[in-house]
C-alpha cells in the first residue's frame, strides 16, 4: 500500500505543481518577449526623430553635423544614461556624432534593421536606419541595453529556474510529509491487522479510522464476526459431539470389559492343574438383556455418527457453495414415505401423503435428509395407532405475495410445549422428561438445511391442538 497508494498520491499532487512551474516559466518568457517587442517599437519610433534632430551639416565631410535633439530622444537617453546610446553614422560607416562603438556598415535599404550586440558585458538592442537629414543621407542608430528578453535569458537561473527548483523540492518534501501523515491511520490499521494472532478476531475500533476508511473497518469487523461465529460453532459442535458420543461408547466399553474379564477368569481357571476345562467351559454365556443393551448402544452410536456427518455436510456456509438443481417436492415426499413405511407399519401408524405438484431450486440430497429427519421424529414420538402426514404443494397467493412452495410434516403425538419450540432447534437439546431415546439432532439438522434454502423451520400444534406440525416455506 505504501509503495502503491503513496506513490500515486505523490505523483498526482506533484505533477500539477510541475505543470504550474512550467506554465509560470512560459508566462515569464511571454512577458519578456512582449516587453522586447514593445522595446523594438519604441526604438523604431525614435529613429526618425533622431534623424530629424540633425538640423544642419558640418560644412565638410569631416565636420560633425549640427544636432538639436528632439525631446523624446533626449528623454530616452537621459532616463537610462548607462544603458542607452546613439550615433549618427556616415554611409561609409564612420561615426560622426554619438557613441564610437556604434560604427558599422549601413543598411542596404531604407528599412530599419534590428540587431543585438554585446559591449562591456551589456547586451544592447540596436536599430539602424538610413534617413535623409539636413546634412544629407546618413545612418542613425539607437541602442538600448535594457532588453528584457536578454535580461530574462541572463537571469533565468536566478529568477525562474532556481525558485521553481526550490519550490519543487520543498513541495516534494511537504507533499510527501502530508501524504504520509494522511495515510498514517491506514498504515496503523494494516499493522494492527498484521500483528493479530489467528485466534484474535475481536472487532476493530471504527472511530479510530478516518471517515474514508471506516467502511473498510466495518466490513472487516463483519468478516471477523462471521469467522468468529463459525469458529465458535465448530468448537461447540466438537464439544457437544464428544459429550454425546461418550455415553454410548461407555456402554459398549463396559460390555466389552465385562466379557474380557470373563474370558480372563476362564483362562485362569483352565490353567489350574487339578481342574482341567474343555473348550465348552471356556465359552461366554450372554443374557438376552446384555445382547439387547449392546445392540442398543451400537445402534445409537451409529445413528449419532450418521447425524453428525449429516449436520457437518448441511452446514449453511459450506452447502451454499454447491450447485442448485430443480427438485420435485411431490416425488421427494413419495420417496421418503416409501423408505419409512416399514417403520410406520411396525407401530401401526397411519402414514399418509397430501401432496400436489410443486418444484423448487435446491439440493435434493439435503432436502431428503430434512424430510427424513422430520418424518423419523414424528414416527418415533407418535404412539402406536397414531397418524403422521407428509404434505407439499403451493401456499395460496396473497395480495402481497405470489404462491410459495412448502413442505410439512404433521403428527398427533405428544407435541412440544410452546416455550420449548425454539430450544428444540438447538443442537443436542432434548425436552426434559422425554422417554424416547434420541440425540437431539434431528430438528437441528432440518433447521440447518432450511437455512441453506433461505427458509427456516416453523413449529405449531397439529390439527385440533394435538401433536406437532413442522413446516417450511421456500422463497418463490
C-alpha angles and dihedrals in degrees: 000000000000093000093043113034095031092049091049092049092049091049093047092048100040097042093065089048090053091048090049090051091051090047090050090051091050092050090050090053092047090051091050091047091051090049090049091052090049089051091052090051091050092051090046091053093047096050095075090046090054089052090050089052089071101091100169144005125254096243094250139036092259095048116089116240122252114261130198100184115227112238096244091052092044090050091049092053096043096050093058106022094165096042101040131069140164138195139185107213132190122235087258091061098255118139108237099175130008137019114003098217092062090080123126146113115310123246114273092227136036091253116109116255125206126206140161122230133175119227125174092345095310123109111220129200106221131194119196124189136168112229140171109244137173087267094051132263110341139157119248122201132190124187127196119191094189095081103159092202092057091042090052092053091047096048096036094108094048103038104031116013098040096047091045091048091050089046091050093049093045091045091051093054093041094049092043090053091046093049093048091048092048092047094046095095089051091048090048089051090052091049091047091054093044093050093054121104118233089254095054105090098151117140121267120238106257092192090064091063130073119261092256092055097041095087089054091050091049090050090050090050091052090050091048089050093052093047091045091050091049092048091049090047091052092047091048090047092052092047093048093045092051090049094049095045092051095073101053092038090052089053092051091047092050092053093047092047090052091052091045091053090049091051091046091050092049092051092050091052093047091054092061110106096219098046110051116186130201127222093268091057090055092057120106119235115212125199122228092247091054092052091048092049090049092049091047092051092047093049092047092049092048092047092048092049091050092048092048089051091049091048091051092049092046094055106135095226095056100033094055090066092063120093120262125234138190109271124196105215093196093056089045092055092047092051093050091047090053093049094051100035094098092054090049091049092054089058093040090241121162098236110186147161134233103180141156132185112281136147135197137179109250147101111297098203091053093048089050089052090049094051093044091053093049094045093044091052090049093050092045096052099035110095123236112290093023131129134248123182131192116206136184136161139094127316111229116265120257130204089260101038142036123236112295128206117237144183123210140179120192130181138171096227128120093295127204126280114248092243091055098047095088094047096049088068089064119097116267093359116138127183109256114255095025109150096191114096115244146131101235094242105104099084092036091057091047092050092049090052090048090056090051087059093047093256140093138220119264122199128200140148118283130243111317092010092290128123126348134299117200120183143155131201121215124219111257 
